[in-house]
């Protein structure tokens, strides 16, 4: 893929691109809500409006407000030896950014990275997930309505398109998806030395501090866990609680589900599992836990397999070798793990791959600081879940197996920019003495610079 070079877009051109994106999203809110719901079988309207459309529109507004600041040329210091030269760094577009979007948030995770790419002055090619075809078609139409194909293009295809897309010689490639597929994408991109940002997943833990009320924690944890029926990369994946409090927390979860989602099979606020194979995978976790002597507690009523409404499950006494404690769950299943104390909770997290998100519930500053200092994760929300992703001035990204690189806000702008260093040599300067043939003058200078 060769794309003709072009001058970096001006501030006005970038602002116009962001405004066109903002306008086309605003005009297509209802078609997007309907398409995403159709792809899922049923997706809560409010979850799409908040978790997809609001997040992207908010990101556009933030980028517009700060774009001039991000684009500024920054003066840098010059070492005295090279005075009166001057130095600067200037952000420059990379060129063409490839965006590989997943199915779980098919609009947000396609157009959110596009905001950063356009703000940085790039062109972009988006490959939506083949598992959300109706949303992909709407995205393709929306982009073609407001952008020329050599500015923003959406490419559609089945699963065979992914490996081809990952091998294309983009100037930067952003992939959101599983750790397993992320490794394949990175390997494919390496053939052309394409830099990658990988937004992956993993096991995002929750620590419930001894001082935090269990009923309040249960409501807040499940609000994040059951958003999009748990099909969220930063959803809580397991809960660490002090030994002896597991049963009380499980009961609090039961009450919380009744408050949040009464009558789950017929509840319009509760999203379906996207596909039959995902339903089967979740059932497999439950069967293994029960076979190995663990406890599975269903909350909120019966399952509705025909419409893929999967009732939440709370797991207790889960065997350490159960897959549900190893795999990213990506569904409304939540294990409770009892530990002796806060140190044991931190050790449990640190014995496992670094997570994309971490949540701690405590009003004790020392407890919160100990968790923040003692663990490494992509992001953290304290006394709530998910909300760090909605803060436009916070970067979003993983660490280790949960990803590399970051975007959103300022960090997104610079992820898709080359920060180009420039040194200006003035007409009058003294660096001529540094050129051969070397003489006494340079010997004197070197004695000053590096010593005898």
HUHUBEL-V730784 format. One record per backbone hydrogen bond with DSSP energy under -0.5 kcal/mol. CO is the residue of the C=O (numbers start at 1). NH is the residue of the N-H. Records with the same first field share a line. If there is no record, write none. Layout:
BEGIN
CO=NH ; NH
END
This chain:
BEGIN
10=14
11=15
12=16
13=17
14=18
15=19
16=20
17=21
18=22
19=23
20=24
21=25
22=26
23=27
24=28
25=28
26=29
28=32
29=33
30=34
31=35
32=36
33=37
34=38
35=39
36=40
37=41
42=272
44=48
45=49
46=50
47=51
48=52 ; 53
49=54
50=55
52=56
53=57
54=58
55=59
56=60
57=61
58=62
59=63
60=64
61=65
62=66
63=67
66=70
67=71
68=72
69=72
73=75
74=89
76=87
79=82
80=83
82=85
86=424
87=76
88=422
89=74
90=420
92=418
95=123
96=171 ; 172
97=125
98=174
99=101 ; 127
100=176
103=106
105=109
107=110 ; 111
108=112
110=114
111=115
112=116
113=117
114=118
115=119
116=120
117=122
118=121
123=97
124=153
125=99
126=128 ; 155
127=101
129=132
132=136
133=137
134=138
135=139
136=140
137=141
138=142
139=143
140=144
141=145
142=146
143=146 ; 147
148=151 ; 152
151=124
153=126
155=128
158=161
159=162 ; 163
160=164
161=165
162=166
163=167
164=167
165=168
168=170
172=98
173=175 ; 197
174=100
175=199
178=182
179=183
180=184
181=185
182=186
183=187
184=188
185=189
186=190
187=191
188=191
189=192 ; 194
190=193
193=195
195=173
197=175 ; 199
198=200 ; 404
199=177
202=204
203=205
204=237 ; 238
205=359
206=208 ; 240
207=209 ; 361
209=212
213=217
214=218
215=219
216=220
217=221
218=222
219=223
220=224
221=225
222=226
226=229
227=230
228=231
230=232
232=235
237=335
238=206
239=241 ; 337
240=208
241=339
242=245
245=249
246=250
247=251
248=252
249=253
250=254
251=255
252=256
253=257
254=258
255=259
256=260
257=261
263=266
264=267
266=268
267=270
269=271
275=279
276=280
277=281
278=282
279=283
280=284
281=285
282=286
283=287
284=288
285=289
286=290
287=291
288=292
289=294
290=293
295=297 ; 316
296=298
297=314
300=264
304=309
305=308
308=273 ; 310
309=304 ; 311
312=299
313=334
314=297
315=336
316=295
319=322
322=325
323=326 ; 327
327=329
331=333
332=313
334=315
335=239 ; 337
336=338
337=241
339=243
341=345
342=346
343=347
344=348
345=349
346=350
347=351
349=352
355=378
356=379
357=205
358=381
359=207
360=362 ; 383
361=209
363=365
364=368
365=369
366=370
367=371
368=372
369=373
370=374
371=375
379=358
381=360
385=387
386=389
387=390
388=391
390=392
391=394
396=407
399=402
400=403
402=200
404=198
407=396
408=411 ; 412
409=413
410=414
411=415
412=416
414=417
416=94
417=419
418=92 ; 420
419=421
420=90
422=88
423=425
424=86 ; 426
427=429
430=433
431=434
432=435
439=443
440=444
441=445
442=446
443=447
444=448
445=449
446=450 ; 451
447=451
END
